[in-house]
Amino acid sequence: MIEIPAHALTVVERLERYGYEAYVVGGCVRDSLLGRKPKDWDVCTNALPEEVLRVFKRFHVIKTGLQHGTVTVMVSHEPVEVTTFRIDGNYTDNRHPDSVNFVSRVEEDLARRDFTINAMAYNPTRGLVDAFDGQRDLQTGTIRCVGEPDARFNEDGLRILRALRFAARYNFGIETETAFSIHRNRHLLENVSVERIFTELKGILMGEGVLGMMQAFPDVFTIIIPELAPAVGFDQRNPHHCYDVWTHTAHAVQAAPANEVLRLALLLHDIAKPATFTQGEDGKGHFYDHGTKGAEMARDILLHLKSDTATLQTVVTLVREHDSMLPTTAPGMRRLIGRLGLELLQLLLEMKQADMAAQSTHERPEKQATLREARLLLEDVLDEQPAFTVGDLQVNGRDLISLGAKPGPAMGDILKTLLAEVQDEILPNTREAQLARAKELL
């Protein structure tokens, strides 16, 4: 029994009342059977698009993709996507059908869908329609193509990443033939827009089963980010590491909280290690300045993927800083907060925690102690009256002008001096003390 919310049930019942068949279908059925709350509710029906428009003529209807049989019906300000039963024509671009043909049976419509867990439909009267054993695959935790995997992926190359995303999201495995087909057809991703690739990549990284996908399909990740290829199997030859660079990266991503930006940064944090590798006389591997080089590579990768600016800047900074030493004094912590900002610093601490969790146990107690002390130091600093930037001082440029200073670089230098002395605890963060010191500097 699937509980359909009122707005979606209204659509199903109204179509049925006018003599058509209607089912909720796809992801909403899948998530309901898993005991999860669906984000969206989609309906499929044997009513033709013009018939759907007529049935819902008193509703606000958006002609989402009328040529492909899809409209969106708004019910109580909630959208319900309604699609006529259809089968797809050829996919000459490996992404979109050249044409669609409307059909009369729901089973024919389900046969065109990507994976069995998404190829189920439900009607409150007729019950569950599951022609491809999707319910069984949900129970066994399996991602399996509907029909022939090569055909499904050749129709739409993005389905390769969708398979990994669903497997990562639900911590499922990918059925053997489907997995083989993913490896065979990974080149199809070269035909997919980078925007769609980036969206699916972030979905994979956010899944609780991301480690398994990264370990099983490095060839897929290196198709979409070729710069990752040298990391696969790269021996670090260092006692701090028990994995090659790619496996370490996978474990680090898995160990991080499910934060999109943080996991993106961890995916890229060691990307420059192969390029910066040197080996000492003792045989140990070293990766000097790999954070700086990696930040440059991460910027180029995210620009190619058309990342938004905020994500790009945050990821690049985290990659650059991930291997840096943490401050051990309050003045040093204040300066770091002033340079990075509190939110970014907290992400950096989470990143270092995940990075450490993916390393060997060599010197782990010492590393844990260092990170713990940094967290405690941060709390102590935040408990004070903080001055992390010039804007946190009790005086400003107008105050200096009133003392006779002239606007320009010299005035900025005075404010920076005041900030440094406050951070070094030479000067209290009070207006009186800072005005007196500013007079001296002038």
Summary of the structure (lengths in Angstrom):
residues: 442
radius of gyration: 28.3
end to end distance: 78.3
largest distance: 88.4
contacts: 1417
relative contact order: 0.06
helix: 55%
strand: 11%
